[in-house]
């Protein structure tokens, strides 16, 4: 089991390291920004197939993080398999 951003594999981890602080910055898209490309922050909490939310303290903490990301205009969810983004 690997943890952390950009730590999917030993090879990837040797090539890129995530920052210590990860931000979700809400931005109001203005008329002057039309046509520009902006990044939307996403956070997916991966769970094994068949997993169901049971309400543990750890799960509540994860759910609170995902809710914060969604409130700020990002994309946050739990996933037990493939995602259609």
matplotlib code that plots the C-alpha trace (Angstrom):
import matplotlib.pyplot as plt

x = [0.0, 1.4, 0.4, 0.7, 0.3, 2.3, 3.4, 1.6, 4.7, 8.4, 9.3, 6.9, 8.0, 11.6, 10.5, 8.1, 7.3, 4.2, 4.4, 3.8, 0.8, -2.0, -4.6, -8.1, -8.5, -11.9, -11.9, -14.8, -14.7, -15.1, -15.9, -12.2, -11.3, -13.6, -11.5, -8.8, -8.0, -8.2, -7.4, -10.0, -8.7, -9.8, -9.5, -10.6, -10.4, -9.9, -11.5, -11.6, -14.5, -17.6, -16.6, -19.5, -19.3, -19.5, -19.0, -15.6, -13.7, -11.2, -14.0, -15.7, -12.4, -12.0, -15.6, -15.0, -12.0, -14.0, -16.9, -14.5, -13.1, -16.6, -17.7, -14.7, -15.7, -13.4, -14.3, -14.1, -15.5, -15.0, -14.4, -14.5, -13.6, -13.4, -14.4, -16.1, -14.6]
y = [0.0, 3.4, 6.6, 10.3, 12.3, 11.2, 8.1, 5.5, 3.6, 3.5, 4.7, 7.6, 8.5, 8.8, 11.2, 13.5, 14.5, 16.3, 19.5, 19.5, 21.7, 20.9, 23.7, 24.0, 27.7, 28.8, 31.1, 33.0, 32.7, 36.2, 37.2, 38.1, 34.5, 33.0, 30.8, 30.2, 26.8, 26.5, 23.5, 22.0, 20.3, 16.7, 14.3, 10.6, 8.4, 4.9, 1.9, -1.8, -3.1, -3.7, -1.2, 0.6, 3.7, 2.4, 5.7, 5.1, 8.1, 7.7, 7.5, 10.6, 12.5, 11.4, 12.4, 15.8, 16.4, 15.4, 17.7, 20.6, 20.0, 19.9, 23.1, 24.9, 23.9, 20.9, 17.3, 14.9, 11.4, 7.9, 5.3, 1.5, 1.2, 3.1, 6.7, 8.6, 12.1]
z = [0.0, -1.0, 0.5, -0.5, -3.7, -6.7, -4.9, -7.0, -7.8, -6.8, -10.4, -10.3, -6.8, -8.0, -10.7, -9.0, -5.4, -4.2, -2.1, 1.6, 1.3, -1.1, -1.7, -3.1, -4.0, -4.9, -8.0, -9.4, -13.2, -14.7, -18.2, -18.7, -18.0, -20.7, -23.0, -20.5, -19.0, -15.3, -13.1, -10.7, -7.6, -7.2, -4.3, -4.5, -1.4, -2.8, -1.1, -2.0, -4.0, -1.9, 0.8, 2.5, 4.8, 8.4, 10.3, 11.9, 13.1, 10.2, 7.6, 9.1, 8.8, 5.2, 4.5, 6.1, 3.8, 0.7, 1.8, 2.2, -1.3, -2.8, -0.9, -2.4, -5.9, -6.3, -6.9, -4.0, -3.5, -2.2, -4.9, -4.9, -8.6, -11.9, -12.0, -14.9, -14.5]

ax = plt.figure().add_subplot(projection="3d")
ax.plot(x, y, z, "-o")
ax.set_aspect("equal")
plt.show()
